[in-house]
């Protein structure tokens, strides 16, 4: 201040400046971008069409623990009823244990959801249904594992939750069975066509492709689904039954791929007391042959030459670089006959080195019969009935050695379709047919290229993978599933013919959008046209068309983008895979999910954002300091102001 200025002007300036500083301090503390303010934010991906056992990606930001003086710390992810006040009865246990970085951020943590009546740690249940909303809850803990900050994000249960009531409207229900690979799409489609204006009731039992073809021959269902065409023996039986082989049509409904999902953790070399999940892995056909016939039961053998899986991941061109521990291999396969096993063994027999590995004398004579729908049993192989059972075993790793709760010490590896792996959030391996090929990830683009490269079978309609294609942008093990239907119609109940036409018309149109949201690849245009030509041969009317329903044939594709960006018209660059947290070897609590969480806390970073005044006003000491200034201004100004008032009264 200028010492010559009148006291009343000095006081006026102070009276204006101090409140302004107080206002600036208040609003700067409300900024959502400041981690120190505690304005925490949680992002869940995806957030729509969630199903029971779905795995979602959880990211968060803006956490700040005043007691620690920084934003970092141990964090847990839980699922709770909306607005939970008692976590012991209204939340699950820890779905994932992760870490919040010193900037208050965490990302890449994966949590497996549950819908219906969800069990809490106290064994009390709470509802998570379309009528009772739930939320993902992230808790930041202090050094004594006490919760110091909480943030939530709603996860509305959809019609895909397990409490969905059976469709109560429409004509007589359609019944079908067959391939398990279409299970996720069928679940979505059955819910969708139940609603008006279609109002169709459709049932489907996921078994396997051979069972579906046999049930079609035996006329057990209104329709069946298969991933592979009729065998010569099956066609002969159809021909003997009044020439039904000539009156049967294949209608393609889903496209995807065979994948190898895994559950594997290794020591984090940046911190020997922690483990991290492997999320980048490559396997060749030769390695897969060794894993499934029991001739490679350990990942790493001290003093021996590299195992085949080590050779696939030793940092060569397009290869990950992994230091494998000495651990047991637990391959999980289908126990029942399946198209998946036929594809697996056909792929192995397409490469000479893989064939030699598969027919290794140590594996036994059962492995010398050529491509097969039933994988031979071998020591160490964990065979399960159905694709879902295989996927659950890989995800849960039941019965295997564990270093920490929920984390298998050994290498758990399973065969399944891409949609199932994506729905459960399992990491999936890149593959290559020959070890000289580049490793190819099952991204939307690569799988679509693989589907486009499939060769037409002898029937002139169905297609199989062309294993002679060796390209870094073509996934080598694609698959397509077909509905089997008869041009005779549903002879047991002709009233169902309109329903079957309507359901398949939806599957070839708007149903492709719903299927893509569940991890499938949209059928290419020529296959859709092929399907509609076959559909036209069936009796009945298709009913409502996609244009009448107002749905876009392209909307919502590609929402499995691993970047967490949600739905996009651009196919995802990488498959959705759960991520690489580092649970403590000494005994981190919680489930099998760990996440990277932005990295472990190693010390608070200095806050360098904004200028010095902004940082001061955002700090804990700003308000007390400004109050002191305010009282000082009052003390300075009160005397002169009282003298001015006294003089005016005396003069008056």
N, C-alpha and C positions, 0 to 999 in steps of 0.2 A: 504494500500500500504506500501511496505517497503520503509522507508525514504531514504535508501542508493541507491535505484534504480535510474538510470538516468531518467531525466524528459521525454525524448522521449518515454521511455518504458511505463511510467505512462499514457501518453497521448494516446499511441497506445492501451493499455488495455481499457481505457475509450471509445475510438473511436469505438472499437468493441462491448463492453458490452452494451452501450446505444442503438444503433440501434437494437440489438438483443432483448432488453427489449421492445422497441417500437413494433417490429414485434410480439412478444408474446402477447402484449396487444391487438394488432389489431385482431389476430386470435382468441384469447380467447373471444373477443366480438362477433365473428361470430358463436360461438357454438350454434346449435339449441336447446341444452338441457338446456340452461340458460334462465330462465324466465325473468331475468333482462334485457336481450338484446332486448326484443321485438320481438323475432322470434316466433310469435304466430302460432298455427297450429289447424285446425278444422277437425274433423272427423264426417262424416255423415253415418249412418247405417239404412237400406241398401242403396246402391247407384245405383242399377240396377232395371230394370222393374218397375219403379215408376209410379204410377197412380194418377189421379186427386183425391184430398182429402186424399192421402196417408199420414200417420204420420211417421216421421223419428226420430231417436234418434240422438241428437247432443252433442258431447263432444268437449272440447278444452283444450289447454295447452299453456304454454309459454307467457302468457299475463303479461305485466308489465306497470304500470302507474307511470312515473317519478314524476308527480305532487303530487301523494299520497305517494310515497316512498315505495310502495309495489305492489304486483300483484293483490290484491283483489279489489272488487267493484261491483256495480250493472252492470249487463250485459243483453243485449237484443239480441234476435235472429230474423232475418228477412230474407225474400227471395227477391233476387234482380236479375236484368238482369246482365249478366256477365260483370264485369268491370264498374259497375254503378258509375257515377260521381255526380248524383243528387238523393239522396235517397228519396226525397219527391215525385219524379215522376217515379223513376226507381226501387223502392223497395216497398214491402208491409209495413203495419204497424208492430208493434211488434207481432210476432207469439208466443213468449214466453219471460217472464221476469225471470231472474235467477240471480245468484251471482257467481263471480269468487273468488276462495279462495285466501288466502295470498300467496300461491305458484304459482298462475297464472293459476290454473286449474279449469275446470268446467265440469260436466258430468251429464248425466241422464235427460237432458232437451229435451222435445219433441215438434216438430213443424209440423203442418199440411200443406202440400204443395198444390199448385194450379197450374194447367197447362192451356195452351191456352192464352187468353188475361187476364192478371192478373191486378187487380185494386190496385192502389197506394193510399196513404192517401190523395193526392190531387185530387183523382178520375180520374187521367190520367191512362191509361193502358200501360202495357209493355208485349211483347210476351215472353212466356216460352214454347217452342215447340221443336220437334226434330231438327228444323232448326235454333232455337234461344236459345242458352244455357243460363241457369240460374245458380245461386249459392246460397248457404246458407251463410249468413253474420252474424258474431258475433261482437257486438260492446261493448267495455268496456267503462263505463262512470265514470266521477269523481263525487265529492259530489254535484255539481250543475247540474247533469244529462247531462253534455256535453260529447260528444264522444271523447275519447282520444286515442283509438286504435281500429283497425279494422282487422279482418282476415276472409278469405272466403274459401269455398270449393265448386267446381262445383257439380251440380246435373243435369246431362243431362236428358232431357225429353226423354222418350222412346216411343215405339209404343203403350204403354198403356195410353198415355195422351189423353184427350178428343177431341183433334183436329185431331185425326187419321182419315184419309179419308176412306170412304167405299171401300171394296175390288172391284177393277174395272176389275178383270180378272177372268178367269175360266168359267166353265159351269153354267147352271141355278142355282141360289142360293138355298141352303137347308133352310127350315124354320122350326123352332121349338119353343116350349115354355114349361113352367112348373116350377119346383122347383126354389126358389130363392137361395138356399144354393149353387148351382153350378155356380152362377153368376160370381164370380171372376175367376174360372177356364175357363168358357166359353169365357170370355173376352180375356184371354190369348191365348186360343186355336184358336179362330176365327182369331186373328191377325197372329198367326204363320202359319196356313194352307193356309192363303191368299198368302204367299210368295212361289216362286218356290222352289222345283219341284212340290209341290202338287197343288198349284194354285186353291184352292177351295174357293168358296164364301158361307159362312154359316151365318145365322141369328138366334138369340135366344132372346126371350122375357121372362124375369124372372117374373113369376106371383106367383104361388104356386102349390104344388103337386096335390091337388084335381082338380084344373082347368086343369092341364096338362093331367091327366087321362081322364077327361071329353072330352077334345079336341081330345085325341087319339080315343076315342069311336066315336066322331063325324067326324073323318077323316079331321080335320081342318089343320093339319100340317104334314110335312114329318117325324117328330119324336117328342117325348115329353120326359120330365124328371120327375121322381117322387122319393120321399124319402120313400114312403110306398106303399105296393102292392095294387092291385085292391081289392075293397070290394066285398062281395058276390053279392050285387046288380049290381055292375059294370060288374062282370064276367058274370052274367046272361044276361045282355044286349049285351055283346060281343058274347055270345053263340047264342043268338037269331039272330044275324047278320051273318048268314052263318058259325057259328062255329069259329069266329075269336079268341075266347078265347084260342083255341088250336094252333093258328098260330101267337101268340104274344110272344115276347121274352123280357126278362129283361137283360140289359147289364150294369153291375156296372161300373161307371166312376169316382166317387170321394168318398173319405172317410174323415170324420172329426168328429165333435161333436157339441152338443148343449152346449152353455156356457151362463153364466150370467155376463154381463159386467156392470160396474157401474162408477159413477162420484161422488166422495164424498171427502170432505175436512174437517179436524178437526183442532182444535187449537194445535199449536206446543208447547208442554210443556216446551221446552227449551227457548222459546221466546213467551210470551203471546200475543204479537202484531202481530204474524204471523200465517198463516195457512199452513198446509201441506196436500198433497194428500194421501189418504189411498191407498196403493198398495197391501196389504195383507189382504184378507178377506175370510171367510169361511161361507158357507150357507148349511143348511140341507134341505131335502125335506119338513120337517115340517115348517121351516122358509119361504121357497119359497111359500108354500101354504098360509101362513098368509099374505105375502106381496101382492100376486095377488088376493086374495078374499076380500081384504079391511079390514080384522079383525086386522091388525096391521098397523096403519097409523102413528105411531111415533116410533122413534128408542129408546128413553129413556124416561121413565115416572118417574118424581121425587117422591120419597117415595113409589113407587110400586115395585113389584118383577121384576126381570130381564125379559125383552122381549125375544122372541125366538132368535132374531139375536144377542142379547147380550150374551145369553147362548152359541151360536156358536163361540163367539170370546172373551171369558173371560180368555184365557190363559191356557186352559186344554191341554191334550196331542194332539199334532199336530195342536192346535188352535192358531191363532193370539191373541194378548192381546190388545184390543182396548177400550179406554174410550169414550163411545158414548155421544155426546151432545143431548139435546132435539131438535129433528129436524123432519120434515115431511118426509114421504116415498113417492116417486113418481115412482111406477112401470110402465114400458113401455112394452106393449105386442102387439102381432099381432092382428089387427082388422079383417083380412081376414082369411079364413080357411087355415090351413097350417099343414105340417107334424111336424114342430117345436112345435106347440101347442099340437098335439097328443102325441109327445114324452114327453113334459113337464107334461101333465096330467097323462099319463101312469106311469111315474116315481113317481109322487105323490101318485098314487093309489097302488104302490108297497110296501108302508110302512104304517102300521096301524096308527101310530101317525100322519103322514102327511095326511092320508085320513081323520082322525078325525078333523084335523085343517082345511082342505079344505071344509068339509061338516059342518063346524060350523054353528049353526042356525042363527048367526048374519049375515052370508054371504048371506043367502036367498036360496030358493029352486033351483035356476039355477045351484048351485054348487053341486048338488046331482045326476048328470046324468052319472057319470063315465067318463072314458077317452073320450076326444072330440077334434075335429080339430078346433073348434071355441071357444075361451076362453070367458066365460060369462062376461058381463060388470059388473063392481063394482065401487062404489064410490072411487075416487082417482086414478083409473087405467087410464093411458094414452095409448089408443089403436091406433096403426098406421098401415097403409096398406103397407106390404112388409118389408122384413128384413132390407133393406137399410134405410128405413124411421125410423124404430125402432133404428137402430144404430146411425143415425144422431141425433135423439132426445136425446139419452143418451150422445153423444159426445158434442152437443151444449148446452144441458140443457135449451132449449128455454122456457121462461116464468116462470122460477123458481126463488125463492129468491136468492140474491147474496150478498156475503160479500165484494167481490172485483170484478172488471170487469172480466168476463169470468169464474168465480169460483162460482158454485152453493153452497148455504148454506145448502140446503136439500139433501137428499139421493136419487139420480137418479139411477135406476136399470132396466136393460132391458135384454130380451131374444133374442139370435141371434146365428148364426153359428160361429164356431171358426175362419174361414177364414175372415169373415167380421170384427170381433172384432180385428183381427191382422192387417188387412189392415188399419183400422182407428186408430190403436195404443191404443185401450181402455184397461184398466185393466180388468181382468177377475177373478171371484171368484173361489176359491177351493170349491168343493162340497162333500157332503156325503149323502147317502140315509137315513141312520139312525143316530141319534145323538151319538150313541155308536160307529159308524165307525170313521176311521181316515179321515181327510180332504185330498182330492186328487186334485192336480192341473192338468189342461188340457195341460200337456206337450206333445211333440211328442210321447215319449215313452209310457206314460200313456194312451193316446188316442189310439195309435196303439194296446196296450194290450186290451183296451175296444173293439175295432173293432174285434180283434181276438177272443174275448169271446162272440160275438153276437150269438144268437140262430137262427137256420133256421126256417122260417115260414112254414105254411101248404102247400104252393105251391112248397116247396122243393128247391127254388132258392133264394128268397129274405131273408134278415136277419133283426132282430130287437134286441135292447139291451136286455141283460139278467140281469135284475135288482136283481136277486138273488145272483149275485157275489158281495161280499163285501171284497175288497182288497185294501190296501194302494197304490198299483201300477197299479190299473185298473180304468180308468176314467169311471164312471157308465152310461154316456149318450152319447155314440158314435152314428154316423149315416153314412149311405151309400146311395148314390143316383144312380138311374138306368135310362138309356135310354130305353124307350119303342119303339119297332120297330116291324114291321110285316114281316113275312117270305114271304108274297105276294109282298114285295117291295113297292116302291113308285108308286102306281097304277096310280096316276094322271099324272106322268111324269117318265116313266121308265129310262130315261136318267140320273136321279138323283141317281140311285141305286149305281153306282160306287162311286159317291161323298159321299154318306152316309157310305159305307163300308170304304172308305179311311179316312174319318173324324174319325170314331169310332176306326179304327185301330191305328191312331195317338193318340187318347185319352187314349187307353190302353197301349201305349208304351211310346214314348218321351213326350207325354202330361202329364204323371204323374210327370215328372221333373218340367215342367212349373207350374203344380198345386201345388206342394210342395213349390215352390217359392212364391206362393200366399197364403200360410197358411194352405194348406190341408195336409193330411197324405197320403203317397203313398199306393195304394191298395195292400193288401197282395197277394202273388203269387197265392194262390188258387182262389181268386176272379178274378185275371187277366185271369187265365186259364178258369174259368167259362165264363167270358166275351168273350173270343176268340172262345169258343165252340158255344156260341149263335151267334156270328158274322158270323161264318161259315155257319149258316143256312139262312143268308140273301142273296138275289141275288146280282150279281155284283162282281167286282174285288176290293180288298182293295187298289190297286195302290202301290205307293212307300212304301217300308218297312223301319223301323228305321235304319237298318244296311246300306241301300243304302244312307241314308241322313247323316250318319257319326255322329249321336248324341249318347252320352252315356246314357244308361237307368238309371244311378245312379248319373250323374253329377249334382252338384248344389243343392242337397237336404239340407234342414235344415237351410236356411239362415235367419230364424227368431230367431236366438239365442239371447237372451236378453243381453248376455254379450257384444254384439257389435262386435263380432269377424267375422261377415260376413258369407259368404257361407262356409259350412262344410259338410262332409259326415256323421258327427255325429249328430243325432237328438238333438234339443235344450233341455237344461235342464229345462228351464222355458219359458212360453209364453212371447212374446214381449208385454210389458205393459208400458204406459207412466209414467213418474215419478214424484217424490214427491218434487217438489219445495215448497217454502214457501213465496208466495206473501204477501205483506204487507196488513194488514187488513185496514189500513187507506187509501188505494187507489192506489195500484200498477196498472200501465197501462198495456195494451196489451191484448192478446187473452187468451184463456182458458188454454194454456199449461203451466205451471210453471215447473221448473226443480230443482233438488237438487243443481246443480251447485257447488258441492264440499262443500257446507255449507256456511252460512253467514260469512261475515268478522267480526272478533272480535278483531283484532289487528294483526300487521304484525309480522310474525315469523322471528327470526334471521336467517340470511343466514350462515349456517355452512358447506356448501359443499365446498370441495377443501381445500387447505392449505391457509395460510395467504397471501402469495404472489399472488396466483391465485385470491383470492377474491379482493385484492387490484387492480390488473391489470384489473379486470372486472368492477370495480367501476367507477363512474363518475369523480373522481378526479385523475385517473391514468395519463391521457394524459397531463393535465396541470403540474403535478409534474415532469413528465419525460422531458417535455420541459424546465422546470427550470434547471434540471440536465444537459441537453444538453448545454444550454447557459453557465452554470457554467464551464463545461468542456472546452468549447471554450475559455472562459475568462482566464482559468488557462493555457491553452496550447498555446494560440496565441503568448504570449511574448517570451517564449523559442524557439518556432519554428521560429519566425522572427530573433532572434539572431543567430540561427544556419544557416539560409539562408544568413545573412549578413556576418558571418565568412567565409562561403564557397565562397562567391563572392570575399571577400577580398583576400582569399588565392589563388583564381583562377587567 
